[in-house]
Amino acid sequence: MGTVNLSHYPEVCGASAHSDYGMLTLLATDGVGGFQVCREKFKQPHIWEDVHHLSGSTLHRVMPTGQERNSIVWWSA
């Protein structure tokens, strides 16, 4: 069983830091940057990295880039 979420981010919007729930999350993007992860979510201060692909569940966010972006997220519990 899984869930699909279609996300649209206007040029000046992003998504604050969060971790997805479930065992597996797949993210398909439109190639516009802005996706960042924090590999060690319990360490302070958070160190954010720009990424295009990463295996595993991590703390992540979407930063405003001045461009619209779209993503499709599928996750499974």
All heavy atoms as a GROMACS GRO file, in nm:
protein
  601
    1MET      N    1   0.085  -0.117   0.000
    1MET     CA    2   0.000   0.000   0.000
    1MET      C    3   0.090   0.124   0.000
    1MET      O    4   0.188   0.130   0.072
    1MET     CB    5  -0.087  -0.002   0.125
    1MET     CG    6  -0.198   0.097   0.123
    1MET     SD    7  -0.307   0.059  -0.011
    1MET     CE    8  -0.462   0.062   0.060
    2GLY      N    9   0.056   0.222  -0.079
    2GLY     CA   10   0.135   0.343  -0.085
    2GLY      C   11   0.048   0.465  -0.104
    2GLY      O   12  -0.071   0.456  -0.128
    3THR      N   13   0.110   0.581  -0.096
    3THR     CA   14   0.042   0.709  -0.111
    3THR      C   15   0.121   0.794  -0.209
    3THR      O   16   0.243   0.795  -0.206
    3THR     CB   17   0.033   0.782   0.024
    3THR    OG1   18  -0.038   0.699   0.117
    3THR    CG2   19  -0.040   0.914   0.011
    4VAL      N   20   0.051   0.868  -0.296
    4VAL     CA   21   0.114   0.958  -0.391
    4VAL      C   22   0.076   1.101  -0.357
    4VAL      O   23  -0.040   1.129  -0.327
    4VAL     CB   24   0.072   0.927  -0.536
    4VAL    CG1   25   0.124   1.031  -0.633
    4VAL    CG2   26   0.119   0.788  -0.576
    5ASN      N   27   0.173   1.190  -0.361
    5ASN     CA   28   0.149   1.332  -0.336
    5ASN      C   29   0.211   1.412  -0.450
    5ASN      O   30   0.328   1.397  -0.480
    5ASN     CB   31   0.212   1.373  -0.202
    5ASN     CG   32   0.189   1.518  -0.170
    5ASN    OD1   33   0.081   1.570  -0.193
    5ASN    ND2   34   0.289   1.583  -0.116
    6LEU      N   35   0.130   1.495  -0.516
    6LEU     CA   36   0.179   1.584  -0.621
    6LEU      C   37   0.204   1.719  -0.557
    6LEU      O   38   0.115   1.777  -0.497
    6LEU     CB   39   0.076   1.597  -0.733
    6LEU     CG   40   0.030   1.466  -0.796
    6LEU    CD1   41  -0.079   1.493  -0.898
    6LEU    CD2   42   0.145   1.392  -0.859
    7SER      N   43   0.326   1.771  -0.568
    7SER     CA   44   0.362   1.898  -0.504
    7SER      C   45   0.402   2.001  -0.608
    7SER      O   46   0.478   1.970  -0.700
    7SER     CB   47   0.478   1.877  -0.407
    7SER     OG   48   0.442   1.787  -0.305
    8HIS      N   49   0.352   2.121  -0.592
    8HIS     CA   50   0.390   2.234  -0.677
    8HIS      C   51   0.444   2.343  -0.586
    8HIS      O   52   0.379   2.381  -0.489
    8HIS     CB   53   0.270   2.286  -0.755
    8HIS     CG   54   0.300   2.413  -0.829
    8HIS    ND1   55   0.372   2.414  -0.946
    8HIS    CD2   56   0.272   2.542  -0.800
    8HIS    CE1   57   0.385   2.539  -0.987
    8HIS    NE2   58   0.325   2.619  -0.900
    9TYR      N   59   0.563   2.390  -0.615
    9TYR     CA   60   0.626   2.495  -0.536
    9TYR      C   61   0.640   2.620  -0.623
    9TYR      O   62   0.718   2.620  -0.717
    9TYR     CB   63   0.765   2.452  -0.488
    9TYR     CG   64   0.766   2.327  -0.404
    9TYR    CD1   65   0.783   2.202  -0.462
    9TYR    CD2   66   0.748   2.334  -0.266
    9TYR    CE1   67   0.784   2.087  -0.386
    9TYR    CE2   68   0.749   2.219  -0.189
    9TYR     CZ   69   0.766   2.097  -0.250
    9TYR     OH   70   0.767   1.983  -0.174
   10PRO      N   71   0.564   2.728  -0.595
   10PRO     CA   72   0.584   2.853  -0.669
   10PRO      C   73   0.726   2.904  -0.649
   10PRO      O   74   0.798   2.858  -0.560
   10PRO     CB   75   0.481   2.948  -0.606
   10PRO     CG   76   0.379   2.859  -0.544
   10PRO     CD   77   0.456   2.736  -0.499
   11GLU      N   78   0.765   3.004  -0.728
   11GLU     CA   79   0.904   3.054  -0.727
   11GLU      C   80   0.956   3.092  -0.590
   11GLU      O   81   1.074   3.079  -0.562
   11GLU     CB   82   0.915   3.176  -0.818
   11GLU     CG   83   0.886   3.147  -0.962
   11GLU     CD   84   0.778   3.238  -1.017
   11GLU    OE1   85   0.738   3.334  -0.950
   11GLU    OE2   86   0.733   3.211  -1.128
   12VAL      N   87   0.871   3.144  -0.504
   12VAL     CA   88   0.918   3.197  -0.375
   12VAL      C   89   0.882   3.108  -0.257
   12VAL      O   90   0.899   3.148  -0.143
   12VAL     CB   91   0.862   3.339  -0.350
   12VAL    CG1   92   0.916   3.436  -0.454
   12VAL    CG2   93   0.711   3.338  -0.350
   13CYS      N   94   0.835   2.986  -0.283
   13CYS     CA   95   0.795   2.897  -0.174
   13CYS      C   96   0.884   2.774  -0.169
   13CYS      O   97   0.941   2.733  -0.268
   13CYS     CB   98   0.650   2.853  -0.192
   13CYS     SG   99   0.533   2.986  -0.172
   14GLY      N  100   0.890   2.714  -0.052
   14GLY     CA  101   0.964   2.591  -0.032
   14GLY      C  102   0.887   2.504   0.065
   14GLY      O  103   0.767   2.520   0.082
   15ALA      N  104   0.955   2.414   0.131
   15ALA     CA  105   0.896   2.329   0.234
   15ALA      C  106   0.995   2.323   0.349
   15ALA      O  107   1.114   2.297   0.328
   15ALA     CB  108   0.867   2.190   0.180
   16SER      N  109   0.948   2.348   0.470
   16SER     CA  110   1.038   2.349   0.586
   16SER      C  111   1.092   2.209   0.614
   16SER      O  112   1.045   2.109   0.560
   16SER     CB  113   0.965   2.404   0.708
   16SER     OG  114   0.855   2.321   0.741
   17ALA      N  115   1.190   2.202   0.701
   17ALA     CA  116   1.258   2.076   0.733
   17ALA      C  117   1.160   1.974   0.788
   17ALA      O  118   1.078   2.004   0.874
   17ALA     CB  119   1.370   2.103   0.834
   18HIS      N  120   1.170   1.850   0.737
   18HIS     CA  121   1.086   1.741   0.783
   18HIS      C  122   1.146   1.608   0.741
   18HIS      O  123   1.231   1.602   0.654
   18HIS     CB  124   0.943   1.754   0.727
   18HIS     CG  125   0.936   1.740   0.578
   18HIS    ND1  126   0.968   1.843   0.491
   18HIS    CD2  127   0.902   1.633   0.500
   18HIS    CE1  128   0.952   1.802   0.367
   18HIS    NE2  129   0.914   1.676   0.368
   19SER      N  130   1.102   1.501   0.807
   19SER     CA  131   1.136   1.364   0.768
   19SER      C  132   1.007   1.296   0.726
   19SER      O  133   0.904   1.312   0.790
   19SER     CB  134   1.198   1.287   0.886
   19SER     OG  135   1.321   1.342   0.922
   20ASP      N  136   1.012   1.220   0.618
   20ASP     CA  137   0.893   1.146   0.574
   20ASP      C  138   0.876   1.024   0.662
   20ASP      O  139   0.972   0.969   0.714
   20ASP     CB  140   0.908   1.104   0.428
   20ASP     CG  141   0.912   1.224   0.334
   20ASP    OD1  142   0.859   1.330   0.371
   20ASP    OD2  143   0.969   1.211   0.225
   21TYR      N  144   0.752   0.982   0.676
   21TYR     CA  145   0.726   0.860   0.752
   21TYR      C  146   0.714   0.744   0.655
   21TYR      O  147   0.695   0.762   0.535
   21TYR     CB  148   0.600   0.875   0.838
   21TYR     CG  149   0.476   0.906   0.761
   21TYR    CD1  150   0.395   0.804   0.712
   21TYR    CD2  151   0.438   1.038   0.735
   21TYR    CE1  152   0.282   0.832   0.640
   21TYR    CE2  153   0.324   1.066   0.663
   21TYR     CZ  154   0.246   0.963   0.616
   21TYR     OH  155   0.134   0.991   0.545
   22GLY      N  156   0.725   0.623   0.706
   22GLY     CA  157   0.716   0.505   0.621
   22GLY      C  158   0.854   0.446   0.596
   22GLY      O  159   0.956   0.498   0.639
   23MET      N  160   0.855   0.336   0.524
   23MET     CA  161   0.980   0.265   0.498
   23MET      C  162   1.051   0.312   0.372
   23MET      O  163   1.171   0.301   0.361
   23MET     CB  164   0.951   0.116   0.486
   23MET     CG  165   0.907   0.053   0.616
   23MET     SD  166   0.879  -0.123   0.600
   23MET     CE  167   1.040  -0.181   0.549
   24LEU      N  168   0.976   0.365   0.274
   24LEU     CA  169   1.036   0.400   0.147
   24LEU      C  170   0.969   0.523   0.090
   24LEU      O  171   0.847   0.532   0.088
   24LEU     CB  172   1.020   0.283   0.048
   24LEU     CG  173   1.066   0.305  -0.095
   24LEU    CD1  174   1.218   0.322  -0.098
   24LEU    CD2  175   1.023   0.190  -0.182
   25THR      N  176   1.049   0.617   0.044
   25THR     CA  177   0.997   0.736  -0.024
   25THR      C  178   1.070   0.751  -0.155
   25THR      O  179   1.192   0.747  -0.159
   25THR     CB  180   1.018   0.863   0.061
   25THR    OG1  181   0.950   0.849   0.185
   25THR    CG2  182   0.967   0.986  -0.012
   26LEU      N  183   0.994   0.768  -0.263
   26LEU     CA  184   1.052   0.794  -0.395
   26LEU      C  185   1.010   0.935  -0.435
   26LEU      O  186   0.894   0.971  -0.424
   26LEU     CB  187   1.000   0.695  -0.499
   26LEU     CG  188   1.026   0.548  -0.472
   26LEU    CD1  189   0.958   0.462  -0.578
   26LEU    CD2  190   1.174   0.519  -0.468
   27LEU      N  191   1.104   1.013  -0.483
   27LEU     CA  192   1.077   1.150  -0.524
   27LEU      C  193   1.119   1.170  -0.668
   27LEU      O  194   1.235   1.148  -0.702
   27LEU     CB  195   1.153   1.247  -0.433
   27LEU     CG  196   1.150   1.394  -0.472
   27LEU    CD1  197   1.008   1.449  -0.458
   27LEU    CD2  198   1.246   1.473  -0.386
   28ALA      N  199   1.025   1.207  -0.752
   28ALA     CA  200   1.055   1.241  -0.891
   28ALA      C  201   1.040   1.391  -0.906
   28ALA      O  202   0.938   1.447  -0.870
   28ALA     CB  203   0.957   1.169  -0.985
   29THR      N  204   1.144   1.457  -0.955
   29THR     CA  205   1.140   1.603  -0.968
   29THR      C  206   1.147   1.644  -1.114
   29THR      O  207   1.169   1.561  -1.202
   29THR     CB  208   1.256   1.669  -0.891
   29THR    OG1  209   1.377   1.638  -0.958
   29THR    CG2  210   1.262   1.622  -0.748
   30ASP      N  211   1.132   1.772  -1.137
   30ASP     CA  212   1.137   1.824  -1.273
   30ASP      C  213   1.274   1.879  -1.310
   30ASP      O  214   1.289   1.947  -1.410
   30ASP     CB  215   1.030   1.931  -1.291
   30ASP     CG  216   1.046   2.046  -1.194
   30ASP    OD1  217   1.144   2.048  -1.117
   30ASP    OD2  218   0.960   2.136  -1.194
   31GLY      N  219   1.375   1.854  -1.229
   31GLY     CA  220   1.510   1.898  -1.259
   31GLY      C  221   1.547   2.033  -1.201
   31GLY      O  222   1.663   2.073  -1.207
   32VAL      N  223   1.451   2.105  -1.143
   32VAL     CA  224   1.482   2.233  -1.079
   32VAL      C  225   1.540   2.204  -0.941
   32VAL      O  226   1.489   2.121  -0.868
   32VAL     CB  227   1.354   2.320  -1.067
   32VAL    CG1  228   1.383   2.448  -0.990
   32VAL    CG2  229   1.299   2.353  -1.204
   33GLY      N  230   1.650   2.272  -0.906
   33GLY     CA  231   1.717   2.249  -0.779
   33GLY      C  232   1.636   2.297  -0.660
   33GLY      O  233   1.520   2.334  -0.672
   34GLY      N  234   1.699   2.296  -0.544
   34GLY     CA  235   1.635   2.343  -0.422
   34GLY      C  236   1.619   2.234  -0.318
   34GLY      O  237   1.598   2.262  -0.201
   35PHE      N  238   1.629   2.106  -0.358
   35PHE     CA  239   1.613   1.996  -0.263
   35PHE      C  240   1.741   1.982  -0.182
   35PHE      O  241   1.850   1.973  -0.237
   35PHE     CB  242   1.582   1.866  -0.339
   35PHE     CG  243   1.547   1.751  -0.250
   35PHE    CD1  244   1.428   1.749  -0.180
   35PHE    CD2  245   1.633   1.644  -0.236
   35PHE    CE1  246   1.395   1.643  -0.098
   35PHE    CE2  247   1.602   1.538  -0.156
   35PHE     CZ  248   1.483   1.536  -0.086
   36GLN      N  249   1.729   1.983  -0.050
   36GLN     CA  250   1.844   1.972   0.039
   36GLN      C  251   1.817   1.867   0.145
   36GLN      O  252   1.702   1.847   0.186
   36GLN     CB  253   1.872   2.104   0.110
   36GLN     CG  254   1.913   2.216   0.018
   36GLN     CD  255   1.946   2.343   0.095
   36GLN    OE1  256   1.888   2.372   0.200
   36GLN    NE2  257   2.041   2.418   0.043
   37VAL      N  258   1.923   1.800   0.192
   37VAL     CA  259   1.910   1.702   0.300
   37VAL      C  260   2.009   1.734   0.411
   37VAL      O  261   2.111   1.799   0.390
   37VAL     CB  262   1.934   1.557   0.253
   37VAL    CG1  263   1.831   1.516   0.150
   37VAL    CG2  264   2.074   1.538   0.201
   38CYS      N  265   1.974   1.687   0.529
   38CYS     CA  266   2.062   1.693   0.646
   38CYS      C  267   2.084   1.548   0.688
   38CYS      O  268   1.992   1.482   0.735
   38CYS     CB  269   1.994   1.773   0.757
   38CYS     SG  270   2.087   1.773   0.911
   39ARG      N  271   2.204   1.497   0.667
   39ARG     CA  272   2.232   1.354   0.692
   39ARG      C  273   2.227   1.318   0.841
   39ARG      O  274   2.199   1.205   0.875
   39ARG     CB  275   2.366   1.316   0.634
   39ARG     CG  276   2.370   1.322   0.484
   39ARG     CD  277   2.510   1.288   0.432
   39ARG     NE  278   2.524   1.315   0.293
   39ARG     CZ  279   2.512   1.223   0.198
   39ARG    NH1  280   2.485   1.099   0.230
   39ARG    NH2  281   2.527   1.256   0.071
   40GLU      N  282   2.259   1.413   0.928
   40GLU     CA  283   2.261   1.384   1.071
   40GLU      C  284   2.160   1.475   1.140
   40GLU      O  285   2.195   1.579   1.195
   40GLU     CB  286   2.401   1.404   1.126
   40GLU     CG  287   2.500   1.308   1.062
   40GLU     CD  288   2.639   1.320   1.122
   40GLU    OE1  289   2.650   1.321   1.247
   40GLU    OE2  290   2.734   1.328   1.044
   41LYS      N  291   2.033   1.433   1.139
   41LYS     CA  292   1.925   1.520   1.185
   41LYS      C  293   1.926   1.547   1.335
   41LYS      O  294   1.861   1.640   1.380
   41LYS     CB  295   1.789   1.465   1.141
   41LYS     CG  296   1.751   1.331   1.197
   41LYS     CD  297   1.620   1.288   1.137
   41LYS     CE  298   1.583   1.147   1.174
   41LYS     NZ  299   1.459   1.105   1.106
   42PHE      N  300   1.998   1.468   1.414
   42PHE     CA  301   2.000   1.492   1.558
   42PHE      C  302   2.119   1.577   1.601
   42PHE      O  303   2.131   1.612   1.717
   42PHE     CB  304   1.998   1.358   1.634
   42PHE     CG  305   1.874   1.279   1.606
   42PHE    CD1  306   1.879   1.162   1.534
   42PHE    CD2  307   1.750   1.325   1.649
   42PHE    CE1  308   1.764   1.089   1.507
   42PHE    CE2  309   1.634   1.254   1.623
   42PHE     CZ  310   1.642   1.136   1.552
   43LYS      N  311   2.208   1.610   1.508
   43LYS     CA  312   2.322   1.696   1.536
   43LYS      C  313   2.284   1.842   1.516
   43LYS      O  314   2.210   1.875   1.425
   43LYS     CB  315   2.438   1.663   1.443
   43LYS     CG  316   2.546   1.580   1.503
   43LYS     CD  317   2.657   1.565   1.402
   43LYS     CE  318   2.789   1.566   1.472
   43LYS     NZ  319   2.899   1.538   1.380
   44GLN      N  320   2.333   1.929   1.601
   44GLN     CA  321   2.311   2.074   1.586
   44GLN      C  322   2.445   2.142   1.572
   44GLN      O  323   2.540   2.104   1.638
   44GLN     CB  324   2.237   2.129   1.709
   44GLN     CG  325   2.096   2.078   1.723
   44GLN     CD  326   2.004   2.133   1.615
   44GLN    OE1  327   2.026   2.241   1.561
   44GLN    NE2  328   1.902   2.058   1.582
   45PRO      N  329   2.463   2.241   1.490
   45PRO     CA  330   2.361   2.290   1.397
   45PRO      C  331   2.347   2.195   1.279
   45PRO      O  332   2.438   2.117   1.249
   45PRO     CB  333   2.418   2.425   1.351
   45PRO     CG  334   2.566   2.407   1.357
   45PRO     CD  335   2.590   2.316   1.477
   46HIS      N  336   2.230   2.200   1.212
   46HIS     CA  337   2.209   2.118   1.094
   46HIS      C  338   2.300   2.164   0.981
   46HIS      O  339   2.320   2.283   0.962
   46HIS     CB  340   2.064   2.127   1.046
   46HIS     CG  341   1.968   2.058   1.137
   46HIS    ND1  342   1.846   2.111   1.168
   46HIS    CD2  343   1.975   1.942   1.204
   46HIS    CE1  344   1.782   2.029   1.249
   46HIS    NE2  345   1.860   1.926   1.273
   47ILE      N  346   2.357   2.069   0.911
   47ILE     CA  347   2.439   2.099   0.793
   47ILE      C  348   2.360   2.050   0.671
   47ILE      O  349   2.333   1.930   0.658
   47ILE     CB  350   2.576   2.030   0.801
   47ILE    CG1  351   2.653   2.085   0.921
   47ILE    CG2  352   2.654   2.051   0.671
   47ILE    CD1  353   2.781   2.013   0.951
   48TRP      N  354   2.321   2.144   0.586
   48TRP     CA  355   2.237   2.114   0.471
   48TRP      C  356   2.321   2.098   0.345
   48TRP      O  357   2.414   2.174   0.321
   48TRP     CB  358   2.133   2.224   0.452
   48TRP     CG  359   2.035   2.228   0.564
   48TRP    CD1  360   2.038   2.309   0.674
   48TRP    CD2  361   1.923   2.144   0.581
   48TRP    NE1  362   1.933   2.282   0.756
   48TRP    CE2  363   1.860   2.179   0.701
   48TRP    CE3  364   1.867   2.041   0.506
   48TRP    CZ2  365   1.745   2.117   0.748
   48TRP    CZ3  366   1.752   1.979   0.552
   48TRP    CH2  367   1.693   2.017   0.672
   49GLU      N  368   2.287   1.996   0.264
   49GLU     CA  369   2.356   1.969   0.138
   49GLU      C  370   2.256   1.970   0.023
   49GLU      O  371   2.147   1.913   0.035
   49GLU     CB  372   2.418   1.829   0.142
   49GLU     CG  373   2.517   1.807   0.254
   49GLU     CD  374   2.560   1.661   0.258
   49GLU    OE1  375   2.606   1.609   0.153
   49GLU    OE2  376   2.547   1.599   0.364
   50ASP      N  377   2.294   2.033  -0.089
   50ASP     CA  378   2.214   2.024  -0.210
   50ASP      C  379   2.232   1.884  -0.269
   50ASP      O  380   2.345   1.836  -0.278
   50ASP     CB  381   2.260   2.126  -0.314
   50ASP     CG  382   2.233   2.269  -0.270
   50ASP    OD1  383   2.128   2.293  -0.207
   50ASP    OD2  384   2.316   2.356  -0.299
   51VAL      N  385   2.124   1.819  -0.306
   51VAL     CA  386   2.133   1.685  -0.363
   51VAL      C  387   2.038   1.668  -0.480
   51VAL      O  388   1.936   1.735  -0.489
   51VAL     CB  389   2.104   1.574  -0.260
   51VAL    CG1  390   2.208   1.569  -0.153
   51VAL    CG2  391   1.966   1.592  -0.200
   52HIS      N  392   2.072   1.574  -0.566
   52HIS     CA  393   1.984   1.535  -0.675
   52HIS      C  394   1.937   1.392  -0.657
   52HIS      O  395   1.833   1.354  -0.706
   52HIS     CB  396   2.056   1.551  -0.809
   52HIS     CG  397   2.095   1.693  -0.834
   52HIS    ND1  398   2.004   1.788  -0.870
   52HIS    CD2  399   2.213   1.757  -0.823
   52HIS    CE1  400   2.064   1.905  -0.883
   52HIS    NE2  401   2.191   1.888  -0.855
   53HIS      N  402   2.013   1.310  -0.584
   53HIS     CA  403   1.972   1.173  -0.554
   53HIS      C  404   2.041   1.128  -0.426
   53HIS      O  405   2.159   1.155  -0.407
   53HIS     CB  406   2.011   1.076  -0.667
   53HIS     CG  407   1.991   0.934  -0.629
   53HIS    ND1  408   1.866   0.875  -0.628
   53HIS    CD2  409   2.077   0.840  -0.587
   53HIS    CE1  410   1.878   0.750  -0.588
   53HIS    NE2  411   2.005   0.726  -0.563
   54LEU      N  412   1.967   1.061  -0.339
   54LEU     CA  413   2.024   1.010  -0.216
   54LEU      C  414   1.942   0.891  -0.170
   54LEU      O  415   1.819   0.897  -0.171
   54LEU     CB  416   2.024   1.118  -0.108
   54LEU     CG  417   2.087   1.082   0.026
   54LEU    CD1  418   2.238   1.068   0.010
   54LEU    CD2  419   2.056   1.186   0.130
   55SER      N  420   2.007   0.784  -0.130
   55SER     CA  421   1.937   0.668  -0.076
   55SER      C  422   1.920   0.685   0.074
   55SER      O  423   2.004   0.742   0.141
   55SER     CB  424   2.017   0.540  -0.103
   55SER     OG  425   2.032   0.520  -0.240
   56GLY      N  426   1.810   0.636   0.128
   56GLY     CA  427   1.785   0.640   0.271
   56GLY      C  428   1.693   0.754   0.310
   56GLY      O  429   1.670   0.847   0.236
   57SER      N  430   1.638   0.745   0.431
   57SER     CA  431   1.546   0.847   0.483
   57SER      C  432   1.626   0.951   0.560
   57SER      O  433   1.702   0.918   0.650
   57SER     CB  434   1.444   0.783   0.575
   57SER     OG  435   1.362   0.882   0.631
   58THR      N  436   1.611   1.076   0.524
   58THR     CA  437   1.686   1.182   0.588
   58THR      C  438   1.596   1.301   0.615
   58THR      O  439   1.491   1.317   0.553
   58THR     CB  440   1.803   1.229   0.499
   58THR    OG1  441   1.748   1.278   0.378
   58THR    CG2  442   1.901   1.119   0.471
   59LEU      N  443   1.640   1.386   0.705
   59LEU     CA  444   1.576   1.515   0.724
   59LEU      C  445   1.599   1.594   0.597
   59LEU      O  446   1.711   1.598   0.545
   59LEU     CB  447   1.640   1.585   0.845
   59LEU     CG  448   1.585   1.722   0.882
   59LEU    CD1  449   1.440   1.712   0.926
   59LEU    CD2  450   1.670   1.785   0.990
   60HIS      N  451   1.495   1.655   0.542
   60HIS     CA  452   1.511   1.728   0.417
   60HIS      C  453   1.418   1.848   0.411
   60HIS      O  454   1.327   1.862   0.492
   60HIS     CB  455   1.490   1.635   0.297
   60HIS     CG  456   1.357   1.567   0.296
   60HIS    ND1  457   1.330   1.455   0.370
   60HIS    CD2  458   1.243   1.595   0.230
   60HIS    CE1  459   1.206   1.417   0.350
   60HIS    NE2  460   1.150   1.501   0.265
   61ARG      N  461   1.442   1.936   0.312
   61ARG     CA  462   1.362   2.055   0.292
   61ARG      C  463   1.373   2.097   0.146
   61ARG      O  464   1.457   2.045   0.072
   61ARG     CB  465   1.408   2.170   0.382
   61ARG     CG  466   1.548   2.220   0.350
   61ARG     CD  467   1.594   2.323   0.449
   61ARG     NE  468   1.729   2.372   0.416
   61ARG     CZ  469   1.795   2.456   0.492
   61ARG    NH1  470   1.741   2.501   0.604
   61ARG    NH2  471   1.916   2.497   0.458
   62VAL      N  472   1.287   2.191   0.105
   62VAL     CA  473   1.294   2.247  -0.029
   62VAL      C  474   1.312   2.397  -0.015
   62VAL      O  475   1.232   2.465   0.050
   62VAL     CB  476   1.166   2.217  -0.110
   62VAL    CG1  477   1.173   2.281  -0.248
   62VAL    CG2  478   1.144   2.067  -0.121
   63MET      N  479   1.419   2.449  -0.072
   63MET     CA  480   1.450   2.592  -0.065
   63MET      C  481   1.394   2.665  -0.187
   63MET      O  482   1.394   2.610  -0.297
   63MET     CB  483   1.602   2.612  -0.059
   63MET     CG  484   1.667   2.552   0.063
   63MET     SD  485   1.605   2.622   0.216
   63MET     CE  486   1.665   2.790   0.201
   64PRO      N  487   1.346   2.788  -0.168
   64PRO     CA  488   1.302   2.868  -0.283
   64PRO      C  489   1.420   2.892  -0.377
   64PRO      O  490   1.531   2.918  -0.332
   64PRO     CB  491   1.255   2.999  -0.221
   64PRO     CG  492   1.232   2.970  -0.076
   64PRO     CD  493   1.326   2.859  -0.041
   65THR      N  494   1.396   2.880  -0.508
   65THR     CA  495   1.503   2.896  -0.607
   65THR      C  496   1.477   3.009  -0.705
   65THR      O  497   1.559   3.035  -0.791
   65THR     CB  498   1.521   2.766  -0.688
   65THR    OG1  499   1.401   2.742  -0.760
   65THR    CG2  500   1.556   2.649  -0.599
   66GLY      N  501   1.360   3.072  -0.695
   66GLY     CA  502   1.324   3.173  -0.794
   66GLY      C  503   1.264   3.112  -0.919
   66GLY      O  504   1.236   3.181  -1.015
   67GLN      N  505   1.245   2.979  -0.918
   67GLN     CA  506   1.180   2.908  -1.029
   67GLN      C  507   1.071   2.820  -0.972
   67GLN      O  508   1.084   2.766  -0.862
   67GLN     CB  509   1.279   2.817  -1.102
   67GLN     CG  510   1.388   2.887  -1.177
   67GLN     CD  511   1.478   2.786  -1.246
   67GLN    OE1  512   1.531   2.696  -1.182
   67GLN    NE2  513   1.495   2.801  -1.375
   68GLU      N  514   0.963   2.802  -1.047
   68GLU     CA  515   0.862   2.705  -1.007
   68GLU      C  516   0.924   2.566  -1.013
   68GLU      O  517   1.013   2.540  -1.092
   68GLU     CB  518   0.743   2.708  -1.104
   68GLU     CG  519   0.655   2.827  -1.090
   68GLU     CD  520   0.529   2.811  -1.174
   68GLU    OE1  521   0.521   2.721  -1.260
   68GLU    OE2  522   0.438   2.892  -1.153
   69ARG      N  523   0.876   2.477  -0.926
   69ARG     CA  524   0.920   2.339  -0.936
   69ARG      C  525   0.804   2.248  -0.902
   69ARG      O  526   0.712   2.287  -0.829
   69ARG     CB  527   1.042   2.310  -0.847
   69ARG     CG  528   1.018   2.312  -0.699
   69ARG     CD  529   1.146   2.298  -0.616
   69ARG     NE  530   1.226   2.184  -0.648
   69ARG     CZ  531   1.204   2.062  -0.601
   69ARG    NH1  532   1.104   2.038  -0.522
   69ARG    NH2  533   1.284   1.964  -0.634
   70ASN      N  534   0.807   2.128  -0.956
   70ASN     CA  535   0.705   2.028  -0.931
   70ASN      C  536   0.772   1.899  -0.889
   70ASN      O  537   0.883   1.869  -0.933
   70ASN     CB  538   0.623   2.001  -1.059
   70ASN     CG  539   0.546   2.123  -1.101
   70ASN    OD1  540   0.449   2.160  -1.036
   70ASN    ND2  541   0.588   2.188  -1.207
   71SER      N  542   0.706   1.824  -0.803
   71SER     CA  543   0.759   1.693  -0.766
   71SER      C  544   0.643   1.598  -0.742
   71SER      O  545   0.531   1.638  -0.714
   71SER     CB  546   0.849   1.701  -0.641
   71SER     OG  547   0.774   1.740  -0.529
   72ILE      N  548   0.671   1.469  -0.759
   72ILE     CA  549   0.577   1.363  -0.729
   72ILE      C  550   0.643   1.277  -0.621
   72ILE      O  551   0.754   1.228  -0.640
   72ILE     CB  552   0.549   1.276  -0.853
   72ILE    CG1  553   0.494   1.363  -0.966
   72ILE    CG2  554   0.454   1.163  -0.818
   72ILE    CD1  555   0.488   1.292  -1.100
   73VAL      N  556   0.574   1.261  -0.510
   73VAL     CA  557   0.629   1.184  -0.399
   73VAL      C  558   0.542   1.061  -0.378
   73VAL      O  559   0.419   1.071  -0.373
   73VAL     CB  560   0.632   1.267  -0.269
   73VAL    CG1  561   0.691   1.186  -0.155
   73VAL    CG2  562   0.710   1.396  -0.290
   74TRP      N  563   0.604   0.944  -0.369
   74TRP     CA  564   0.534   0.820  -0.336
   74TRP      C  565   0.600   0.763  -0.213
   74TRP      O  566   0.722   0.756  -0.205
   74TRP     CB  567   0.545   0.720  -0.451
   74TRP     CG  568   0.481   0.589  -0.420
   74TRP    CD1  569   0.350   0.556  -0.438
   74TRP    CD2  570   0.542   0.472  -0.364
   74TRP    NE1  571   0.326   0.428  -0.398
   74TRP    CE2  572   0.444   0.373  -0.351
   74TRP    CE3  573   0.672   0.442  -0.322
   74TRP    CZ2  574   0.469   0.246  -0.299
   74TRP    CZ3  575   0.698   0.317  -0.271
   74TRP    CH2  576   0.597   0.222  -0.261
   75TRP      N  577   0.518   0.728  -0.113
   75TRP     CA  578   0.577   0.665   0.004
   75TRP      C  579   0.493   0.546   0.047
   75TRP      O  580   0.375   0.537   0.020
   75TRP     CB  581   0.598   0.763   0.120
   75TRP     CG  582   0.476   0.820   0.183
   75TRP    CD1  583   0.402   0.767   0.285
   75TRP    CD2  584   0.414   0.943   0.150
   75TRP    NE1  585   0.300   0.849   0.316
   75TRP    CE2  586   0.303   0.958   0.234
   75TRP    CE3  587   0.440   1.042   0.056
   75TRP    CZ2  588   0.218   1.068   0.229
   75TRP    CZ3  589   0.356   1.150   0.051
   75TRP    CH2  590   0.248   1.162   0.136
   76SER      N  591   0.561   0.452   0.111
   76SER     CA  592   0.499   0.328   0.155
   76SER      C  593   0.525   0.308   0.303
   76SER      O  594   0.635   0.332   0.350
   76SER     CB  595   0.558   0.210   0.077
   76SER     OG  596   0.512   0.088   0.129
   77ALA      N  597   0.424   0.264   0.375
   77ALA     CA  598   0.438   0.239   0.519
   77ALA      C  599   0.487   0.098   0.544
   77ALA      O  600   0.484   0.014   0.462
   77ALA     CB  601   0.304   0.259   0.589
   0.00000   0.00000   0.00000
